[in-house]
Amino acid sequence: MSADDELVVRSYRRVFRLERRIYRIDRFVLPVPGGIPLRGLCYFVAGFLAILVAGSLPGLGSLLALAPLPLRALLLPAGLAVLFTQATPDGLPAHRFARTWLSLRLRPRRTWAGRPAARGEPDSLGADCGYSSDLSASELRRSRVRGPARVEFAVPVSLERRRRYWLARPGGAGATPGGRIDVAAGERLEIRP
């Protein structure tokens, strides 16, 4: 390598991110600085096929027929390819972001033991579960407990029956140290510091 053949690195991101690019086709050098990313070419083909499919649909096909052929066949897929190649929501390539977004929207909201949970199915295992925000701290944290449950407090609390729920606050009038409450099924207990 001679002194005239220097390699100028403007950004180390391109050095460490290996992305396949097309710089030339046979002897023809592409007039795009940095080449065309192979992923962008795949986005172009996918956009072109999507426009072909959309053109065969009854309502959308007549709307696409109004646009000139070069716009439909070249400019629109190229624009989509550039957009999807440049856009990196959450740091992901566009196709991976679309796949994770779609799987998040299609999966069931509630699962139980790795499968979709049916309505009315219990939300807990029915076992005793101890909870403490900090064993050495003597303060309550804001929380909500749905029954059936037995809640024991290590600090003095005042329990108050409200219209649709129980309310527990630290200290106050009628506070009992080490208080305990049984929350029935369908009831809830709100702890507000």
C-alpha positions in Angstrom: 0.0 0.0 0.0 1.6 3.3 -1.1 1.2 6.7 0.6 -1.3 7.7 -2.0 -3.7 4.8 -1.1 -4.7 6.1 2.3 -7.9 4.8 4.0 -9.9 7.6 5.5 -12.3 6.5 8.2 -14.8 9.3 9.0 -16.7 7.2 11.5 -15.7 4.1 13.4 -19.4 3.0 13.4 -18.9 1.8 9.8 -15.8 -0.1 10.8 -17.5 -2.1 13.5 -20.9 -2.5 12.0 -20.6 -4.9 9.2 -23.3 -4.3 6.6 -23.2 -5.9 3.2 -23.2 -3.3 0.4 -23.2 -3.3 -3.4 -20.6 -0.9 -4.8 -20.4 -2.1 -8.4 -22.2 -4.3 -10.9 -19.6 -5.9 -13.1 -17.5 -2.9 -14.4 -20.2 -0.4 -13.7 -19.5 1.6 -10.5 -22.8 2.6 -8.8 -23.1 6.4 -8.5 -24.1 6.1 -4.8 -21.3 7.1 -2.3 -20.9 4.3 0.2 -22.8 1.8 -2.0 -26.3 0.4 -1.8 -27.0 -1.6 1.4 -28.2 -5.1 0.6 -30.9 -4.7 3.2 -32.1 -1.6 1.3 -32.3 -3.6 -1.9 -34.5 -6.2 -0.1 -36.7 -3.4 1.2 -37.1 -2.1 -2.4 -38.1 -5.5 -3.7 -40.6 -5.9 -0.7 -42.0 -2.5 -1.4 -42.4 -3.2 -5.1 -44.2 -6.5 -4.4 -46.4 -4.7 -1.8 -47.4 -2.1 -4.4 -48.2 -4.9 -6.9 -50.4 -6.6 -4.4 -52.1 -3.4 -3.4 -52.7 -2.6 -7.1 -54.7 -5.8 -7.5 -57.1 -4.8 -4.6 -60.4 -3.4 -5.7 -60.4 0.0 -4.0 -56.7 0.7 -3.7 -55.9 -0.5 -7.2 -57.9 2.2 -8.9 -56.3 4.8 -6.6 -52.8 3.6 -7.5 -53.7 3.5 -11.2 -53.9 7.3 -11.0 -50.2 7.6 -10.3 -47.8 7.4 -13.2 -45.9 4.1 -13.7 -42.4 5.4 -12.8 -43.8 6.7 -9.5 -45.5 3.4 -8.7 -42.7 1.1 -9.9 -39.5 3.1 -9.0 -39.9 6.1 -6.8 -42.4 4.8 -4.2 -40.5 1.5 -3.5 -37.2 3.5 -3.5 -38.6 6.0 -1.1 -39.8 3.2 1.2 -36.4 1.5 1.0 -34.6 4.6 1.9 -37.0 5.3 4.8 -36.8 1.8 6.2 -33.0 1.6 5.8 -32.4 4.9 7.6 -35.1 4.5 10.3 -33.9 2.6 13.4 -36.7 2.9 16.0 -35.4 1.5 19.4 -32.0 0.9 17.6 -33.4 -1.9 15.6 -33.6 -2.4 11.8 -37.1 -1.6 10.5 -38.1 -5.2 9.8 -37.1 -6.4 13.3 -38.9 -3.5 14.9 -42.0 -4.3 12.9 -41.8 -8.0 13.8 -41.5 -7.3 17.6 -44.2 -4.6 17.5 -46.6 -6.9 15.7 -45.9 -9.9 18.1 -46.5 -7.6 21.0 -49.9 -6.5 19.6 -50.9 -10.1 18.7 -49.9 -11.9 21.9 -52.5 -12.3 24.7 -52.4 -9.7 27.4 -52.7 -12.1 30.2 -50.8 -15.4 30.4 -50.8 -18.1 33.0 -48.0 -20.7 33.1 -46.9 -19.9 29.6 -50.3 -20.1 27.9 -53.1 -17.5 27.4 -55.2 -17.1 30.5 -59.0 -17.4 30.2 -61.4 -14.9 31.8 -62.2 -15.8 35.4 -59.0 -17.8 35.8 -57.2 -17.1 39.1 -54.4 -14.6 39.1 -52.3 -16.3 41.7 -51.0 -19.6 42.7 -52.8 -19.6 46.1 -49.6 -19.8 48.0 -48.4 -17.6 50.8 -46.3 -14.8 49.5 -44.4 -12.4 51.8 -43.6 -8.9 50.7 -41.5 -6.3 52.2 -40.1 -3.3 50.3 -37.2 -3.2 52.8 -36.8 -5.3 55.9 -35.0 -2.6 57.8 -37.4 0.2 56.7 -40.4 1.1 58.8 -42.5 2.8 56.1 -45.2 1.7 53.8 -45.1 1.8 50.1 -48.0 2.6 47.9 -49.6 -0.6 46.7 -52.8 -2.5 45.9 -53.8 -6.0 47.0 -56.8 -7.9 45.6 -58.5 -10.5 47.6 -58.6 -13.2 48.8 -55.6 -12.3 50.8 -54.3 -11.9 54.4 -52.2 -8.8 54.9 -50.1 -8.3 58.0 -48.4 -5.0 58.8 -45.2 -4.6 60.8 -45.8 -0.9 61.4 -48.8 0.8 63.0 -51.6 1.4 60.5 -55.1 2.7 60.6 -57.6 0.7 58.5 -60.6 2.4 57.1 -63.5 0.8 55.1 -64.4 2.8 52.0 -67.2 2.3 49.6 -65.6 -0.4 47.4 -62.2 -1.0 49.1 -60.2 -1.0 52.3 -57.7 1.9 52.9 -54.6 1.5 55.0 -52.6 4.5 56.1 -49.6 4.6 58.4 -50.2 5.8 62.0 -53.2 8.1 62.7 -56.1 7.6 65.0 -57.0 4.0 65.8 -53.6 2.8 64.6 -52.8 -0.7 65.8 -49.2 -1.9 65.7 -48.8 -5.1 63.8 -52.3 -4.9 62.3 -53.7 -7.6 60.1 -56.6 -7.7 57.7 -58.3 -10.4 55.7 -59.3 -9.2 52.3 -62.2 -11.2 50.9 -62.5 -12.4 47.3 -63.5 -9.5 45.1 -62.4 -6.9 47.6 -59.2 -4.8 47.4 -56.9 -3.1 49.9 -55.1 0.1 49.0 -52.1 1.1 51.0 -51.3 4.8 50.8 -48.4 6.3 52.7 
